[in-house]
């Protein structure tokens, strides 16, 4: 797994947000490493671009937002007790990741499902409660 980069923005969830960030970054002459958030489970409670437009959105951000350095994608697994449903959401994200030019990070998995995410190709996990139990 990759080392944690505290400056990596994990929640780039729309082209509109990318454009707003681009404006601010350009004014300040700064750059930002980011991951495109994909709503691979298509859940209303989650943010992110839909899988069907993720590839085009990624390419559009690369073209239009020179101060944003897209490093890959991230998604949160489906909110379900059904392991097959969660796995399908991870596989959807990983399939998109494999097709993205220059992408090196596929961030999937949190404390409750990181092992399954790694099986599905995740090379970055976001752990919290497993490291800091209540």
Rosetta silent file (secondary structure, phi, psi, omega in degrees, C-alpha in Angstrom):
SEQUENCE: XXXXXXXXXXXXXXXXXXXXXXXXXXXXXXXXXXXXXXXXXXXXXXXXXXXXXXXXXXXXXXXXXXXXXXXXXXXXXXXXXXXXXXXXXXXXXXXXXXXXXXXXXXXXXXXXXXXXXXXXXXXXXXXXXXXXXX
SCORE:     score description
SCORE:     0.000 S_00000001
   1 L     0.000  155.051 -178.319    0.000    0.000    0.000 S_00000001
   2 L   -76.454  154.806  172.229    1.066    3.581   -0.594 S_00000001
   3 L   -65.962  150.252  178.291    2.318    5.913    2.094 S_00000001
   4 L   -74.577  131.591  176.989   -0.296    8.336    3.391 S_00000001
   5 L  -112.139  107.493 -175.927   -0.018   11.797    1.860 S_00000001
   6 L   -67.330  -12.550  179.744   -1.730   14.338    4.126 S_00000001
   7 L   -94.884   -0.171 -179.160   -1.933   16.854    1.283 S_00000001
   8 L   -80.059  121.742 -179.506   -3.902   14.532   -1.005 S_00000001
   9 E   -86.026  117.753 -173.042   -7.489   15.736   -1.437 S_00000001
  10 E   -93.934   -3.881 -168.338   -9.780   12.683   -1.382 S_00000001
  11 E  -121.628   37.947  175.746  -13.143   14.324   -2.024 S_00000001
  12 E   -78.849   96.304 -166.764  -13.084   15.810   -5.513 S_00000001
  13 L  -108.689    7.479  178.810  -16.658   14.808   -6.230 S_00000001
  14 L  -165.479  159.954  175.467  -17.732   16.926   -9.208 S_00000001
  15 H   -67.767  -33.411  178.212  -16.552   18.952  -12.172 S_00000001
  16 H   -62.269  -44.326  177.984  -18.070   22.036  -10.515 S_00000001
  17 H   -63.824  -40.743  178.414  -15.887   21.577   -7.443 S_00000001
  18 H   -59.003  -44.427  179.754  -12.853   21.050   -9.677 S_00000001
  19 H   -64.279  -40.807  178.099  -13.537   24.342  -11.466 S_00000001
  20 H   -65.222  -43.880  177.179  -13.943   26.216   -8.167 S_00000001
  21 H   -62.670  -41.417  179.793  -10.742   24.730   -6.783 S_00000001
  22 H   -57.187  -44.849  179.344   -8.946   25.560  -10.029 S_00000001
  23 H   -57.904  -48.418 -177.782   -9.909   29.237   -9.709 S_00000001
  24 H   -66.361  -42.222 -179.165   -8.602   29.437   -6.133 S_00000001
  25 H   -65.195  -40.062 -179.592   -5.448   27.486   -6.892 S_00000001
  26 H   -63.331  -44.488  179.341   -4.664   29.607   -9.931 S_00000001
  27 H   -60.698  -39.159 -177.136   -4.993   32.866   -7.988 S_00000001
  28 L   -90.542    1.415 -177.722   -2.659   31.562   -5.278 S_00000001
  29 L    51.828   50.911 -179.320   -0.288   29.944   -7.797 S_00000001
  30 L  -124.012  163.629  172.550   -0.683   26.600   -6.041 S_00000001
  31 L  -124.075  162.317 -178.497   -1.308   23.028   -7.090 S_00000001
  32 E  -140.877  125.979  170.988   -3.312   20.296   -5.422 S_00000001
  33 E   -80.237  136.052 -175.027   -2.992   16.519   -5.667 S_00000001
  34 E  -147.467  160.558  172.188   -6.458   14.982   -5.725 S_00000001
  35 E  -117.344  136.213  174.684   -8.499   11.842   -6.212 S_00000001
  36 E   -77.616  124.580  179.825  -11.738   11.839   -8.150 S_00000001
  37 E   -84.706  126.690  179.888  -14.479   10.481   -5.909 S_00000001
  38 E  -111.483  130.970  176.024  -16.698    7.920   -7.625 S_00000001
  39 L   -90.373   71.790 -172.125  -20.116    6.969   -6.281 S_00000001
  40 L   -68.299  -20.629  178.172  -19.709    3.413   -7.506 S_00000001
  41 L   -90.309   -6.899 -179.767  -22.621    2.121   -5.430 S_00000001
  42 L    55.034   43.800 -179.115  -24.905    4.844   -6.807 S_00000001
  43 L   -97.564  133.946 -179.453  -26.196    5.608   -3.325 S_00000001
  44 L   -61.907  -26.468 -178.058  -27.994    8.887   -2.675 S_00000001
  45 L   -78.459   -6.539 -177.814  -26.271    9.181    0.699 S_00000001
  46 L  -112.107  154.597  176.416  -22.845    9.291   -0.962 S_00000001
  47 L   -96.233  170.273  175.263  -21.063   11.947   -2.979 S_00000001
  48 L   123.068  164.282  178.398  -19.073   11.446   -6.140 S_00000001
  49 E   -80.048  151.276  177.611  -19.473   11.194   -9.867 S_00000001
  50 L   -70.361  147.271 -177.961  -21.488    8.349  -11.316 S_00000001
  51 H   -55.350  -34.759 -176.857  -19.419    5.513  -12.777 S_00000001
  52 H   -64.530  -25.398 -178.723  -20.819    6.107  -16.274 S_00000001
  53 H  -112.173    2.491 -174.078  -19.276    9.587  -16.443 S_00000001
  54 H   -61.456  -44.948 -178.096  -16.183    9.048  -14.283 S_00000001
  55 H   -62.696  -45.838 -179.889  -13.739    8.502  -17.165 S_00000001
  56 H   -66.414  -39.526  179.085  -14.960   11.593  -19.038 S_00000001
  57 H   -64.563  -42.424  178.324  -14.994   13.706  -15.875 S_00000001
  58 H   -58.089  -48.725 -179.966  -11.441   12.624  -15.043 S_00000001
  59 H   -64.510  -38.710  179.510  -10.248   13.584  -18.527 S_00000001
  60 H   -64.089  -42.636  178.274  -12.141   16.889  -18.402 S_00000001
  61 H   -63.397  -42.194  178.421  -10.497   17.829  -15.099 S_00000001
  62 H   -60.466  -39.165 -179.447   -7.090   16.953  -16.541 S_00000001
  63 H   -73.316  -43.656 -167.590   -7.774   19.207  -19.556 S_00000001
  64 H   -98.376  -13.986 -173.725   -9.431   22.142  -17.825 S_00000001
  65 L  -126.037   78.397 -174.358   -7.838   22.301  -14.384 S_00000001
  66 L   -64.493  -21.108 -179.340   -4.073   22.559  -14.787 S_00000001
  67 L   -89.259   -1.877  175.718   -3.514   23.287  -11.087 S_00000001
  68 E  -105.987  121.770  179.462   -5.167   20.030  -10.033 S_00000001
  69 E  -100.334   95.983  179.109   -2.941   16.990  -10.288 S_00000001
  70 E   -70.477  126.276 -178.819   -5.269   14.009  -10.460 S_00000001
  71 E  -106.330  -11.040 -179.339   -3.504   10.994   -8.970 S_00000001
  72 E   157.499 -147.948 -174.866   -6.373    8.508   -9.238 S_00000001
  73 E  -132.294  162.999  172.078   -9.758    7.701   -7.781 S_00000001
  74 E  -143.121  153.496  171.853  -11.460    6.936   -4.504 S_00000001
  75 E  -156.234  159.698  176.184  -14.765    5.467   -3.482 S_00000001
  76 L  -105.033  134.065 -178.907  -16.553    4.217   -0.438 S_00000001
  77 L   -61.064  157.950  179.061  -17.937    0.700   -0.650 S_00000001
  78 L   -54.243  142.622  176.876  -21.650    0.098   -0.836 S_00000001
  79 L   -83.082   91.599 -174.570  -23.501    0.482    2.458 S_00000001
  80 L  -158.658  154.662  172.212  -24.648   -3.116    2.741 S_00000001
  81 L   -88.866   -8.112 -178.532  -24.207   -6.260    4.783 S_00000001
  82 L   -86.021  109.115 -177.149  -24.026   -8.213    1.522 S_00000001
  83 H   -57.912  -34.033 -179.931  -20.356   -8.785    0.740 S_00000001
  84 H   -65.822  -36.812  178.941  -21.161   -9.357   -2.965 S_00000001
  85 H   -68.248  -42.953  178.670  -22.780   -5.914   -3.245 S_00000001
  86 H   -63.759  -45.024  179.892  -19.792   -4.250   -1.590 S_00000001
  87 H   -59.699  -41.513  179.577  -17.394   -6.188   -3.823 S_00000001
  88 H   -60.885  -40.954  179.101  -19.289   -5.108   -6.939 S_00000001
  89 H   -65.447  -38.879  177.336  -18.927   -1.435   -5.964 S_00000001
  90 H   -66.993  -42.258 -179.709  -15.176   -1.887   -5.449 S_00000001
  91 H   -63.474  -37.097  176.996  -14.816   -3.735   -8.756 S_00000001
  92 H   -59.322  -48.282  179.683  -16.646   -0.926  -10.552 S_00000001
  93 H   -63.871  -44.284 -177.940  -14.189    1.632   -9.195 S_00000001
  94 H   -63.852  -39.325  178.485  -11.159   -0.538   -9.918 S_00000001
  95 H   -61.119  -39.742  177.396  -12.264   -1.148  -13.512 S_00000001
  96 H   -66.770  -47.434 -179.259  -12.481    2.623  -14.048 S_00000001
  97 H   -52.867  -44.908 -177.431   -9.116    3.198  -12.355 S_00000001
  98 H   -60.183  -24.395 -176.492   -7.363    0.742  -14.692 S_00000001
  99 H   -93.904   -4.476 -173.919   -8.457    2.797  -17.705 S_00000001
 100 L   -90.139  124.353 -179.475   -7.319    6.221  -16.471 S_00000001
 101 L   -65.339  125.475  176.755   -4.160    7.619  -17.970 S_00000001
 102 L    82.059   -3.454 -178.938   -1.582    8.454  -15.316 S_00000001
 103 L   -72.838  132.454  179.057   -3.663    7.219  -12.373 S_00000001
 104 L  -122.894  -10.647 -177.522   -1.570    5.619   -9.632 S_00000001
 105 E  -120.909  129.057  171.802   -3.951    5.576   -6.660 S_00000001
 106 E  -123.335   94.915 -174.359   -7.101    3.518   -6.250 S_00000001
 107 E   -93.897  107.792  178.392   -8.330    4.408   -2.777 S_00000001
 108 E  -142.444  146.656  174.167  -11.067    2.062   -1.599 S_00000001
 109 E   102.410  136.178  175.222  -11.860    0.532    1.738 S_00000001
 110 E  -129.339 -169.885 -172.560  -12.294    1.677    5.290 S_00000001
 111 L   -52.778  -37.365 -175.170  -12.040   -0.087    8.637 S_00000001
 112 L   -84.108  -13.834 -174.597  -15.004   -2.386    8.015 S_00000001
 113 L  -142.848   16.969 -173.856  -14.182   -3.502    4.486 S_00000001
 114 H   -63.891  -32.469 -179.653  -10.524   -2.762    3.754 S_00000001
 115 H   -65.137  -43.244  177.020   -9.575   -6.425    3.290 S_00000001
 116 H   -64.532  -40.979  178.857  -12.199   -6.874    0.575 S_00000001
 117 H   -60.298  -43.084  178.837  -11.128   -3.577   -1.006 S_00000001
 118 H   -63.544  -41.941  176.129   -7.510   -4.758   -1.157 S_00000001
 119 H   -57.503  -32.672 -176.990   -8.660   -8.021   -2.774 S_00000001
 120 L   -89.283    2.754  174.308  -10.428   -5.882   -5.401 S_00000001
 121 L   113.629    0.524  179.132   -7.330   -3.830   -6.213 S_00000001
 122 L   -60.879  136.620  174.199   -7.214   -0.991   -3.700 S_00000001
 123 L  -118.041   11.218  172.696   -3.718    0.364   -3.116 S_00000001
 124 E  -151.556  129.645  176.996   -4.799    2.890   -0.470 S_00000001
 125 E  -120.839  155.589  179.893   -7.208    2.364    2.426 S_00000001
 126 E  -113.680  104.433 -175.524   -8.653    4.840    4.903 S_00000001
 127 L  -107.114  138.871  178.266   -8.546    3.363    8.382 S_00000001
 128 L  -138.953  -75.163 -173.429   -9.940    4.963   11.503 S_00000001
 129 L   -64.366  -26.870  178.405  -11.994    2.911   13.923 S_00000001
 130 L   -72.052  -26.547  178.283   -9.827   -0.196   13.477 S_00000001
 131 L   -91.986  -31.180 -176.760   -6.792    1.841   14.598 S_00000001
 132 L  -126.997   70.558 -178.677   -8.542    3.991   17.182 S_00000001
 133 L   -63.216  152.320 -179.403  -11.298    1.894   18.760 S_00000001
 134 L   -75.615    0.000    0.000  -13.769    3.618   21.065 S_00000001
